[in-house]
Amino acid sequence: MPYISLESVLVRAALLLATILTDIILADSLRITNSALAKFVDGIVDSSSCYS
C-alpha cells in the first residue's frame, strides 16, 4: 500500500469542499441550466423518435 502524505489528503479534502460549496452557491443557476438542457434533450429525443 503506497504511503499517502497528509498534504495530499488535505488538498483533496479542500478541493472536494470547494467543489461542494461551488455547487451550493451555483445551485440556482445550475438548476435553471439543467432544466433548459433537459427540455432541449427531450426535444431531440422526441424529434428523433418521430423518424424511427
TORKENU-11269 format. One line per 8 residues: number of its first residue (from 1); their letters; for each residue z, x, y of N, C-alpha, C. Coordinates in nm, 3 decimals. Atoms other than C-alpha are relative to their C-alpha. Layout:
<rs>
NUM> A> Z X Y Z X Y Z X Y | ...
</rs>
This chain:
<rs>
1> MPYISLES> 0.000 0.085 -0.120 0.000 0.000 0.000 0.000 0.089 0.125 | 0.008 -0.086 -0.119 -0.103 0.153 0.332 0.115 -0.023 0.096 | -0.108 0.010 -0.098 0.155 0.226 0.598 -0.052 -0.068 0.126 | 0.039 0.074 -0.120 0.134 -0.020 0.888 0.097 0.037 0.112 | -0.086 -0.040 -0.111 0.263 0.108 1.219 0.051 -0.123 0.075 | -0.059 0.110 -0.077 0.488 -0.110 1.432 -0.090 -0.037 0.117 | 0.087 0.027 -0.116 0.245 -0.073 1.723 -0.115 -0.093 -0.036 | 0.112 0.085 0.038 -0.045 -0.228 1.533 0.046 -0.142 -0.027
9> VLVRAALL> -0.055 0.134 0.023 0.176 -0.518 1.428 0.025 -0.070 0.133 | -0.027 0.058 -0.131 0.286 -0.573 1.788 -0.128 -0.037 0.073 | 0.128 0.028 -0.065 -0.072 -0.552 1.914 -0.061 -0.126 -0.059 | 0.055 0.119 0.064 -0.186 -0.809 1.658 0.077 -0.125 0.039 | -0.082 0.114 -0.041 0.105 -1.037 1.743 -0.030 -0.040 0.144 | 0.030 0.028 -0.140 0.029 -1.006 2.114 -0.137 -0.065 0.014 | 0.134 0.060 -0.004 -0.340 -1.082 2.056 0.002 -0.143 -0.050 | -0.011 0.135 0.054 -0.252 -1.384 1.844 0.066 -0.092 0.100
17> LATILTDI> -0.070 0.080 -0.101 -0.008 -1.509 2.107 -0.091 -0.029 0.119 | 0.092 0.020 -0.112 -0.266 -1.458 2.382 -0.107 -0.102 -0.035 | 0.101 0.096 0.044 -0.524 -1.649 2.179 0.055 -0.141 -0.001 | -0.062 0.132 0.005 -0.284 -1.938 2.121 0.023 -0.054 0.141 | -0.024 0.043 -0.138 -0.186 -1.950 2.490 -0.130 -0.038 0.069 | 0.130 0.031 -0.060 -0.551 -1.941 2.595 -0.051 -0.134 -0.051 | 0.041 0.128 0.057 -0.627 -2.227 2.356 0.075 -0.116 0.064 | -0.080 0.106 -0.061 -0.341 -2.431 2.503 -0.045 -0.024 0.144
25> ILADSLRI> 0.040 0.013 -0.141 -0.449 -2.358 2.863 -0.136 -0.067 0.011 | 0.136 0.051 -0.007 -0.814 -2.439 2.792 -0.021 -0.126 -0.083 | 0.012 0.112 0.094 -0.738 -2.733 2.563 -0.080 -0.116 0.058 | 0.069 0.115 -0.059 -0.861 -3.000 2.806 -0.150 0.026 0.010 | 0.142 -0.029 -0.015 -1.192 -2.830 2.886 -0.067 0.018 -0.136 | 0.057 -0.016 0.133 -1.243 -2.737 2.521 -0.020 -0.135 -0.067 | 0.012 0.133 0.059 -1.181 -3.097 2.417 -0.126 -0.069 0.052 | 0.120 0.059 -0.060 -1.450 -3.214 2.659 -0.125 0.064 -0.060
33> TNSALAKF> 0.115 -0.071 0.053 -1.690 -2.946 2.537 -0.024 -0.037 -0.146 | 0.015 0.033 0.141 -1.622 -3.023 2.172 -0.054 -0.140 -0.021 | 0.050 0.136 0.016 -1.681 -3.396 2.215 -0.147 -0.007 0.039 | 0.141 -0.003 -0.040 -2.007 -3.328 2.401 -0.084 0.066 -0.108 | 0.071 -0.070 0.107 -2.111 -3.084 2.130 -0.011 -0.087 -0.124 | 0.003 0.089 0.115 -2.017 -3.333 1.859 -0.105 -0.110 0.018 | 0.101 0.101 -0.027 -2.231 -3.601 2.024 -0.140 0.058 -0.013 | 0.129 -0.068 0.008 -2.519 -3.354 2.053 -0.039 0.022 -0.146
41> VDGIVDSS> 0.027 -0.024 0.142 -2.490 -3.259 1.684 -0.028 -0.132 -0.071 | 0.025 0.131 0.059 -2.466 -3.626 1.586 -0.140 -0.048 0.033 | 0.135 0.039 -0.040 -2.785 -3.691 1.782 -0.106 0.073 -0.081 | 0.095 -0.079 0.080 -2.964 -3.410 1.598 -0.002 -0.053 -0.143 | -0.008 0.049 0.137 -2.840 -3.538 1.262 -0.067 -0.136 -0.012 | 0.062 0.133 0.002 -2.944 -3.895 1.347 -0.152 0.010 0.006 | 0.145 -0.011 -0.016 -3.293 -3.791 1.459 -0.063 0.065 -0.123 | 0.058 -0.066 0.118 -3.345 -3.565 1.156 0.005 -0.092 -0.121
49> SCYS> -0.008 0.091 0.114 -3.232 -3.837 0.916 -0.107 -0.109 0.009 | 0.108 0.097 -0.014 -3.500 -4.067 1.060 -0.126 0.049 -0.069 | 0.123 -0.055 0.057 -3.770 -3.830 0.935 0.006 0.006 -0.151 | -0.011 -0.017 0.145 -3.634 -3.798 0.583 -0.020 -0.132 -0.073
</rs>
